[in-house]
């Protein structure tokens, strides 16, 4: 449970940073950025765990390390990219 909360809080910050890093303009305000950031943090955590262990689970380091933060930002960038493709803003 705390792991999920950690990734969600991390995602709020990671979404804002990913939107600043990602090139181009994306639609959506603070709410959309927050939601995409949280989703992206979970995506980053799941992908990291899948790549390193072969299991589809959320990484245990949710919000507790610099590497978790990097995974969350990269996951958020992927989600922003996909969101741009879906909404034709990419």
C-alpha positions as CSV (number, residue, x, y, z in Angstrom):
1,X,0.0,0.0,0.0
2,X,2.7,2.5,1.0
3,X,4.6,1.5,-2.2
4,X,1.6,2.6,-4.3
5,X,1.3,5.9,-2.4
6,X,5.1,6.5,-2.9
7,X,4.9,6.0,-6.6
8,X,1.8,8.3,-6.8
9,X,3.4,11.1,-5.0
10,X,6.6,10.7,-7.0
11,X,4.4,10.8,-10.2
12,X,3.0,14.2,-9.3
13,X,6.5,15.7,-9.4
14,X,7.8,13.5,-12.3
15,X,4.9,14.5,-14.5
16,X,5.7,18.2,-14.2
17,X,9.4,17.6,-14.9
18,X,8.7,15.2,-17.8
19,X,6.4,17.9,-19.4
20,X,9.2,20.4,-19.1
21,X,11.8,18.0,-20.6
22,X,9.6,16.7,-23.4
23,X,9.9,18.7,-26.6
24,X,7.0,20.4,-28.2
25,X,3.7,21.6,-26.7
26,X,1.3,19.3,-25.0
27,X,-2.2,20.2,-24.2
28,X,-3.7,19.9,-20.7
29,X,-3.2,21.9,-17.6
30,X,-2.0,21.0,-14.1
31,X,-4.6,18.3,-13.6
32,X,-3.8,16.5,-16.9
33,X,0.0,16.8,-16.1
34,X,-0.6,15.3,-12.6
35,X,-2.6,12.4,-13.9
36,X,-0.2,11.7,-16.7
37,X,2.7,11.9,-14.2
38,X,1.1,9.4,-11.8
39,X,0.3,7.0,-14.7
40,X,3.8,7.5,-16.0
41,X,5.4,6.8,-12.6
42,X,3.5,3.5,-12.4
43,X,4.5,2.6,-16.0
44,X,8.1,3.4,-15.2
45,X,8.0,1.3,-12.1
46,X,6.4,-1.7,-13.8
47,X,8.7,-1.5,-16.8
48,X,11.8,-1.4,-14.6
49,X,10.7,-4.4,-12.6
50,X,9.7,-6.3,-15.7
51,X,13.1,-5.6,-17.4
52,X,15.2,-6.5,-14.3
53,X,13.2,-9.4,-12.9
54,X,10.9,-10.6,-15.7
55,X,7.9,-10.2,-13.4
56,X,5.1,-7.8,-13.9
57,X,4.9,-6.0,-10.6
58,X,5.6,-2.6,-9.2
59,X,9.2,-1.9,-8.1
60,X,9.6,-1.8,-4.3
61,X,11.6,1.4,-4.3
62,X,8.6,3.6,-5.0
63,X,9.7,7.2,-4.3
64,X,12.7,6.2,-2.2
65,X,15.6,6.6,-4.5
66,X,17.0,8.7,-7.3
67,X,16.7,5.7,-9.7
68,X,12.9,5.5,-8.9
69,X,12.6,9.2,-9.7
70,X,14.4,8.7,-13.1
71,X,12.1,5.7,-13.9
72,X,9.1,7.9,-13.0
73,X,10.2,10.7,-15.2
74,X,11.0,8.4,-18.2
75,X,7.7,6.6,-17.7
76,X,5.9,10.0,-17.6
77,X,7.6,11.0,-20.9
78,X,6.4,7.8,-22.5
79,X,2.9,8.4,-21.3
80,X,3.0,12.0,-22.5
81,X,4.2,10.8,-25.9
82,X,1.4,8.2,-26.2
83,X,-1.1,10.7,-25.0
84,X,0.0,13.1,-27.7
85,X,-0.4,10.3,-30.3
86,X,-3.9,9.6,-29.0
87,X,-5.0,13.2,-29.0
88,X,-3.0,14.1,-32.2
89,X,-0.7,16.6,-30.4
90,X,2.5,14.8,-30.9
